[in-house]
Structure formats: C-alpha cells, structure tokens
Amino acid sequence: MLNLLIAPITSLLDKFIPDKDARDKLAHEIATMSVKQAHEIQMSQIKVNEVQAAHKSMFVAGSRPAIMWICALGLLYAVFLHPILDIWFTMPEVNTEVLTPVMMGLLGLGGMRSFEKAKGVAREK
C-alpha cells in the first residue's frame, strides 16, 4: 500500500532534483522511511510489554497468562475432550481458528519469558 504512495513521489524527484546521486539517495530515504517507522513502533510496543510484565498487580501482568490459559483450555477441549465426550453427549464445538493465532502470538512471548528466566532477569511473582 505504501509503495503506491512512494512510487509517484520518487518519480517526481526526476523533475526537481537534477543530480542523480542526490536523487537516488533521497529516493532510498523515502523508500526506507516506512520500515524505520514500523521498527520504531515495534520497539515502543516492546517497551510497553516490559513495563506491563513487570507490574506488581496480577490484573496487569497476568493478562497474558490468563489469555494463554483460556486458549490452552479451549484447544484442550477441542482436540481431546470434545471427540471423546461427543461419543456419549452432543457437545458444542470450539472455533479453534480464533484461538490458534492468539495462542501462537502468545507462545512467541512465552519464548521471550523463557529467555528472561535463562538470563536471570524474570520476576518471581
């Protein structure tokens, strides 16, 4: 999407900047601007995550573990319990298409938590 906006701008540089090297340098800076901004946004989110995880309150720092447990229980039910219980009872199904992306995102954060524990910087409560 952003390339659709950048391409016309870089084509206009030919009309306003006669020096090829300066024009190419400016075109490169414009093209990489969105990547730099996306990186800054991601780094800001990481800082917010660190502050949230370090919070003393279970209701702030425990939100990710709570969501992880909900996803884990939903997947446990969908994969193991539902097929067994459905033999004797009519059981409702759980939409795992919703749970799986959330769980995979949180598993990535869980990997970061394991890394923190290995480095000795994880909090105990």
C-alpha positions in Angstrom: 0.0 0.0 0.0 2.7 2.4 1.0 4.6 1.6 -2.2 1.6 3.0 -4.2 2.2 6.3 -2.4 6.0 6.3 -2.6 6.3 5.5 -6.4 4.7 8.7 -7.6 6.8 10.8 -5.2 10.1 9.2 -6.3 9.1 9.7 -10.0 8.6 13.4 -9.3 12.2 13.6 -8.0 13.5 13.5 -11.6 11.7 16.8 -12.3 13.0 18.6 -9.2 16.5 17.2 -8.4 18.9 17.2 -11.4 21.8 15.4 -9.5 21.3 11.7 -10.0 23.2 10.7 -6.8 21.2 13.1 -4.6 18.0 12.0 -6.3 18.8 8.3 -5.6 19.8 9.0 -2.0 16.5 10.8 -1.4 14.5 8.1 -3.1 16.2 5.5 -0.9 15.4 7.5 2.2 11.8 7.9 1.2 11.5 4.1 0.5 13.1 3.1 3.8 11.1 5.6 5.9 8.2 3.3 6.4 10.5 0.5 7.5 12.1 2.7 10.1 8.8 3.9 11.4 7.5 0.3 11.7 10.6 -0.6 13.6 10.1 2.3 16.0 6.5 1.3 16.6 7.6 -2.3 17.4 10.3 -1.1 19.8 7.8 1.1 21.6 5.4 -1.8 21.9 8.3 -3.9 23.4 8.9 -1.2 26.0 5.2 -1.2 26.9 5.2 -5.0 27.2 8.2 -4.9 29.5 6.6 -2.3 31.8 3.3 -4.3 31.8 5.1 -7.6 32.6 7.0 -6.0 35.5 3.8 -4.7 37.1 3.1 -6.0 40.7 -0.6 -6.4 40.1 -1.9 -9.7 38.8 -4.6 -8.0 36.8 -2.0 -6.1 34.8 0.9 -8.6 34.5 -1.4 -11.6 34.5 -3.5 -10.7 31.4 -1.2 -12.6 29.0 -1.1 -15.7 31.2 -4.9 -15.6 31.6 -5.4 -15.4 27.8 -2.9 -18.2 27.4 -4.8 -20.4 29.8 -8.1 -19.7 28.1 -6.6 -20.6 24.7 -4.9 -23.7 26.2 -8.2 -24.9 27.7 -10.1 -24.2 24.5 -7.6 -26.2 22.5 -7.6 -29.0 25.1 -11.4 -29.2 24.8 -11.4 -29.0 21.0 -8.7 -31.6 20.4 -9.0 -34.1 23.2 -12.2 -33.7 25.2 -14.8 -32.9 22.5 -14.1 -36.0 20.4 -14.3 -38.3 23.4 -17.3 -36.6 25.1 -19.1 -36.3 21.7 -19.5 -40.1 21.6 -21.9 -40.1 24.5 -23.2 -36.5 24.5 -23.9 -33.8 22.0 -21.2 -31.3 22.8 -20.7 -27.8 21.3 -17.6 -27.2 19.2 -14.9 -24.6 19.9 -13.8 -22.4 17.0 -10.0 -23.1 17.0 -9.5 -20.7 14.1 -9.9 -17.9 16.6 -7.8 -19.4 19.4 -4.8 -20.6 17.4 -3.5 -17.2 16.1 -3.8 -15.8 19.6 -2.1 -18.8 21.1 0.8 -18.6 18.6 1.4 -15.0 19.3 1.5 -15.6 23.0 3.8 -18.6 22.5 6.3 -16.2 21.0 6.0 -14.0 24.1 6.4 -17.2 26.2 9.7 -17.8 24.4 10.8 -14.3 25.4 9.8 -15.1 29.0 12.0 -18.3 28.9 14.9 -16.2 27.6 14.4 -13.8 30.6 14.4 -16.7 33.0 17.6 -18.0 31.5 19.2 -14.6 31.8 18.1 -14.3 35.4 16.0 -11.1 34.9 12.5 -12.6 35.2 10.5 -11.6 38.2 9.3 -14.3 40.6 5.6 -13.3 41.2 
